[in-house]
Amino acid sequence: MATTFKNLLNADVISNKTLLHEAIPITGTILSGTYSGNNIKNYSHDMFQSVYDYPYLSSSANHILDITMGFSSNSSLSASSPDSTTRQKKRINVYNEMAQVLAGYDVTGSIQNFDEDGNIAAGGTKIKEAIFLNFSRLLTKDEIKKGNFSMTLGLRTPYAQDGTEFAESATVTDSNAENNYFVNSPAGEYAILYGSGSTMPASTKVGLLFYQAGVAVLSGGIFQTYGTQAGGASGSVSLTASADCNAFLTGTTTDNFSDAIRNRIGNLSFNNTTELNSTIYFCRANHNEFNYSTNPTYLSSSKIVVKNNMQDNPVSYITAIGLYSPDNELLAVAKLSEPIKKDPTTELTFRVRLDY
């Protein structure tokens, strides 16, 4: 226990933030149910579907993402659902739940619809029918890194009648998001997702990506507007064999819809971000400080001995640094890799970093 304390001045303390990134590749093989579908978990509530990187009953399985979809109460689909008492309400509830968290409320207290170009106040085109990819916090950490999200999305049925797999596809990215993103969401920062492909003009707005929330919102019209709605081969999974995506949004279960979405995703990748905050303390030992010690090893015949000859300088060896509260309560201890010699002829500065 120290008996001599030295106060840290403002100039001795600085704060720092470090962003650590990790590449997250999610292959289409995993998304399509590589373990005979045992890594895909369906629920009786018919609200969303979960995807794992391994059979979900295994103790080593990690949750990757949840897939769901919904439409706004003022969407044209809200009046066309075949079951207005159950499925329609679930679709609207899912959309409202995601919108109130990610888009927020307007001045009248109404839930805002997702805005295609991010300029909510200016009105513009709204995403009233949406597909939601909610990524696990295990993957996104503190947030998704801006500007490196990429997903290959099949606009045509995975196995078309002509036997061509993903004959028409699009690449969805958050291009230039590191320089062009929005902060008008209650959930943090987000940017526009752009798609481009053989039948899709370059830089077509296809959705939104919310970085801190870890949610990708795709416009439900991405499949019905672009690509040929070809009939699926026997045993294949397609958004629809004879109708458009809107009919599939209202006319099937969440499980079937999620199966179709998963089988249309080729590869998906992004970098996550871990924010590491640090406080750095510069602990300075001037020439006339900390040259003595009350360590029991300095005792000889119950007396403190810091030098053998009168002419010698006192010597101490610093092995640890303690950080104390204003009332001298020990809060943290930094250990040195080896003892550092200290005497009146030397001055030392120790850099202590506290990460949190």
C-alpha atoms as one frame of an Amber mdcrd trajectory, in Angstrom:
protein
   0.000   0.000   0.000   1.380   3.368  -1.001   1.982   5.966   1.639   2.919
   8.745  -0.783   0.409   9.911  -3.387   0.823  12.186  -6.356  -2.156  13.923
  -7.877  -2.749  13.605 -11.610  -3.265  16.920 -13.385  -5.504  17.487 -16.400
  -2.428  17.474 -18.610  -1.595  13.984 -17.347  -4.846  12.370 -18.521  -6.183
  11.982 -22.063  -8.997   9.908 -23.591  -8.757   7.946 -26.818 -11.065   5.873
 -29.016  -9.938   2.986 -31.229 -12.160   1.253 -33.793 -11.426  -2.416 -34.370
 -12.866  -4.113 -37.452 -13.509  -7.766 -38.253 -14.513  -9.190 -41.649 -17.794
 -11.142 -41.549 -18.431 -13.353 -44.607 -21.793 -15.161 -44.751 -21.951 -17.622
 -47.605 -25.051 -18.494 -49.559 -24.458 -22.121 -48.635 -25.085 -21.415 -44.957
 -28.057 -19.190 -45.698 -29.700 -21.770 -47.918 -29.650 -24.382 -45.136 -26.424
 -26.279 -45.660 -27.096 -28.625 -42.714 -30.245 -30.103 -44.262 -32.126 -27.111
 -42.942 -31.220 -27.879 -39.320 -29.524 -24.479 -39.034 -32.797 -22.761 -39.933
 -35.229 -22.271 -37.054 -38.924 -21.625 -37.654 -41.419 -20.548 -35.028 -45.101
 -21.189 -34.515 -45.754 -17.453 -34.046 -45.049 -16.900 -37.785 -43.271 -13.602
 -37.126 -39.678 -14.262 -38.207 -37.173 -16.980 -39.074 -33.721 -17.433 -37.503
 -30.537 -18.558 -39.254 -27.598 -20.189 -37.453 -24.113 -21.091 -38.656 -24.549
 -24.672 -37.418 -27.531 -26.876 -36.467 -29.331 -24.704 -33.936 -29.731 -27.526
 -31.417 -25.944 -27.789 -31.168 -24.198 -26.052 -28.276 -21.653 -24.616 -30.727
 -24.265 -22.934 -32.938 -24.104 -19.157 -33.321 -27.100 -17.035 -34.241 -26.440
 -15.159 -37.509 -29.586 -13.245 -38.405 -33.384 -13.114 -38.368 -35.483 -12.667
 -41.493 -38.945 -11.161 -41.548 -41.120  -8.894 -43.655 -44.041  -6.530 -43.304
 -45.990  -3.713 -44.856 -47.318  -0.383 -43.681 -50.937   0.070 -42.664 -51.288
   2.588 -45.513 -49.827   0.177 -48.061 -52.108  -1.137 -50.786 -51.378  -4.618
 -49.433 -53.036  -3.898 -46.105 -56.442  -4.286 -47.758 -55.566  -7.253 -49.953
 -54.435  -9.826 -47.413 -56.523 -13.020 -47.589 -56.630 -13.176 -43.795 -57.381
  -9.752 -42.380 -57.526 -10.920 -38.776 -54.212 -12.729 -38.361 -51.596 -12.645
 -41.098 -52.349  -9.101 -42.179 -52.105  -7.811 -38.619 -48.809  -9.639 -38.093
 -47.319  -8.102 -41.232 -48.445  -4.623 -40.194 -47.241  -5.135 -36.616 -43.804
  -6.247 -37.814 -43.484  -3.205 -40.067 -44.656  -0.835 -37.324 -42.297  -2.380
 -34.784 -39.289  -1.940 -37.054 -40.374   1.508 -38.255 -40.944   2.991 -34.811
 -37.464   1.902 -33.719 -35.591   2.753 -36.936 -37.643   5.563 -38.515 -39.342
   7.058 -35.465 -42.458   9.245 -35.246 -43.566  12.371 -37.053 -44.831  15.583
 -35.423 -48.352  14.145 -35.138 -47.136  11.104 -33.209 -47.687   8.719 -36.133
 -45.114   6.073 -37.028 -43.091   7.188 -40.040 -42.647   4.960 -43.066 -39.143
   4.125 -44.239 -37.967   6.737 -46.728 -36.245   5.566 -49.904 -33.770   8.452
 -50.119 -33.411   9.141 -46.370 -34.808  12.671 -46.626 -37.810  12.095 -44.372
 -38.851  15.728 -44.036 -39.017  16.217 -47.809 -41.451  13.347 -48.299 -40.607
  11.454 -51.456 -40.941   7.752 -52.154 -41.631   5.567 -49.127 -40.764   1.912
 -48.595 -44.170   0.628 -47.572 -43.436  -3.071 -48.201 -40.162  -4.189 -46.666
 -37.964  -7.223 -46.061 -35.916  -7.059 -42.877 -32.542  -8.727 -42.282 -31.772
  -8.318 -38.580 -28.150  -9.320 -37.964 -27.040 -10.797 -34.661 -25.173  -8.552
 -32.258 -22.553 -11.304 -32.125 -21.675 -10.418 -35.724 -22.212  -6.663 -35.849
 -20.640  -5.881 -32.442 -21.041  -2.132 -31.865 -21.965  -1.355 -35.471 -21.500
  -2.313 -39.112 -18.613  -0.467 -40.733 -19.834   2.058 -43.282 -19.120   1.544
 -46.956 -18.298  -2.178 -47.111 -21.646  -3.991 -46.985 -22.160  -6.239 -50.007
 -24.815  -8.798 -50.898 -25.511 -10.734 -54.074 -29.240 -11.106 -54.570 -30.936
 -13.274 -57.183 -33.758 -11.462 -58.947 -34.758 -14.623 -60.738 -35.768 -17.927
 -59.185 -32.756 -19.951 -57.993 -33.535 -22.709 -60.492 -35.333 -21.216 -63.467
 -37.159 -23.225 -66.114 -34.193 -22.958 -68.448 -31.944 -24.489 -65.780 -29.952
 -21.301 -65.257 -29.183 -20.452 -61.652 -29.581 -16.763 -60.807 -29.611 -15.790
 -64.458 -30.600 -12.326 -63.318 -29.066 -10.971 -60.133 -28.087  -7.750 -58.448
 -25.265  -6.663 -56.185 -26.512  -4.631 -53.228 -24.010  -2.308 -51.506 -23.905
   0.792 -49.299 -21.636   2.553 -51.761 -19.877   5.702 -50.463 -21.711   5.430
 -47.139 -18.637   6.483 -45.185 -19.076   9.952 -46.708 -22.824  10.012 -47.283
 -24.994   8.764 -44.437 -27.952  10.012 -42.391 -28.306  10.734 -38.677 -32.058
  11.435 -38.519 -32.945   7.993 -37.155 -33.580   7.331 -33.451 -31.521   4.159
 -33.871 -28.371   5.962 -35.024 -26.747   6.283 -38.422 -27.953   4.705 -41.653
 -27.338   4.897 -45.390 -29.022   3.990 -48.649 -28.508   0.543 -50.161 -27.917
   0.620 -53.916 -28.374  -2.228 -56.336 -27.015  -2.844 -59.798 -27.286  -5.802
 -62.145 -28.086  -7.070 -65.612 -31.705  -5.895 -65.438 -31.278  -3.226 -62.772
 -29.844   0.204 -63.575 -26.722   1.119 -61.643 -27.228   2.907 -58.299 -30.883
   1.924 -58.003 -32.159   2.609 -54.483 -33.240  -0.756 -53.058 -33.266  -0.218
 -49.286 -31.597   1.136 -46.169 -28.860  -0.121 -43.849 -28.905   0.872 -40.163
 -25.374   0.567 -38.810 -25.727   0.628 -35.023 -28.955  -1.385 -35.078 -27.490
  -3.951 -37.495 -30.615  -4.073 -39.671 -30.890  -4.108 -43.476 -34.266  -2.968
 -44.853 -34.916  -4.081 -48.441 -37.753  -2.710 -50.516 -40.306  -5.438 -51.251
 -40.518  -4.161 -54.804 -36.972  -5.207 -55.615 -38.150  -8.577 -56.919 -41.309
  -7.559 -58.732 -39.794  -4.540 -60.459 -36.608  -6.135 -61.719 -35.949  -9.598
 -63.097 -38.055 -12.179 -64.834 -40.624 -13.963 -62.696 -39.828 -17.381 -64.128
 -41.486 -20.531 -62.878 -39.425 -22.631 -60.481 -38.282 -26.128 -61.244 -39.678
 -29.006 -59.264 -38.533 -28.884 -55.646 -37.012 -25.409 -55.941 -37.841 -22.410
 -53.770 -38.912 -19.187 -55.471 -40.596 -15.997 -54.370 -43.522 -16.910 -56.563
 -44.118 -19.150 -59.535 -47.053 -17.304 -61.020 -47.596 -14.032 -59.145 -45.503
 -11.105 -57.982 -43.717 -10.429 -54.707 -46.647  -8.543 -53.222 -48.869 -11.575
 -53.487 -46.159 -13.566 -51.750 -45.993 -10.981 -48.959 -49.660 -11.444 -48.214
 -50.380 -14.982 -49.335 -47.843 -17.191 -47.575 -46.256 -17.838 -44.200 -43.171
 -16.074 -42.898 -41.306 -19.382 -43.049 -41.991 -19.860 -46.759 -41.187 -16.249
 -47.552 -37.924 -16.396 -45.567 -36.968 -19.634 -47.321 -37.380 -17.877 -50.642
 -35.303 -14.878 -49.561 -32.497 -17.063 -48.206 -32.280 -19.030 -51.440 -31.954
 -15.803 -53.398 -28.956 -14.530 -51.421 -25.641 -15.547 -52.967 -22.961 -14.173
 -50.656 -23.198 -11.514 -47.983 -20.297  -9.747 -46.291 -19.485  -6.730 -44.154
 -17.009  -5.563 -41.541 -18.170  -5.075 -37.990 -16.838  -2.471 -35.587 -15.816
  -2.744 -31.955 -15.339   0.610 -30.247 -12.515   0.454 -27.723 -12.434   3.459
 -25.381  -9.258   4.173 -23.460  -8.092   6.588 -20.803  -4.339   7.124 -20.773
  -2.595   8.284 -17.598   0.928   9.705 -17.766   2.415   8.919 -14.366   5.528
  11.042 -13.925   8.217  10.377 -11.335  10.513  13.398 -11.016  14.120  13.099
  -9.895  13.284  13.773  -6.261  10.207  11.523  -6.082   9.677   7.833  -5.312
  13.310   7.144  -4.452  12.368   5.412  -1.208  10.137   2.494  -0.458   8.212
   1.097   2.482   8.425  -2.387   1.014   9.319  -4.987   3.698  12.338  -6.017
   1.617  13.944  -2.692   2.607  13.906  -3.655   6.276  17.016  -4.661   8.136
  16.683  -5.269  11.868  13.272  -3.619  11.693  14.807  -0.516  10.135  14.374
   0.804   6.627  17.625   0.589   4.691  17.751   2.367   1.348  21.534   2.618
   1.051  24.543   0.907   2.510  26.938   3.862   2.473  26.169   7.418   3.488
  27.512   8.739   0.199  25.262   6.512  -1.948  22.050   7.744  -3.492  18.829
   6.129  -2.291  17.494   3.549  -4.723  14.077   2.009  -5.300  12.672  -0.373
  -7.883   9.254   0.363  -9.334   7.232  -2.796 -10.005   3.626  -1.542 -10.080
   1.594   1.632 -10.414  -1.631   2.162  -8.492  -4.463   4.459  -9.519  -6.398
   5.845  -6.552  -9.656   7.688  -6.042  -9.704  11.210  -4.494 -10.179   9.594
  -1.059  -7.151   7.337  -1.642  -9.073   4.126  -2.384  -7.132   1.823  -4.716
  -9.054   1.466  -8.023  -6.603  -0.196 -10.430  -3.093  -1.591 -10.499  -0.757
  -1.649 -13.516   2.035  -4.205 -13.334   5.387  -3.608 -14.993   6.993  -6.410
 -16.976  10.208  -5.949 -14.971  11.379  -3.776 -12.046  12.521  -0.302 -13.071
  15.367   1.259 -11.120  14.687   4.740  -9.743  17.136   7.088  -8.003  17.621
  10.893  -7.757  19.536  10.954 -11.060  16.619   9.714 -13.159  13.166  10.902
 -14.079  10.559   8.459 -15.418   7.197   8.737 -17.165   4.941   5.677 -17.188
   2.076   5.463 -19.668  -0.855   3.580 -18.122  -3.810   2.745 -20.397  -7.191
   1.760 -19.037  -9.464   0.146 -21.656 -13.223  -0.171 -21.312
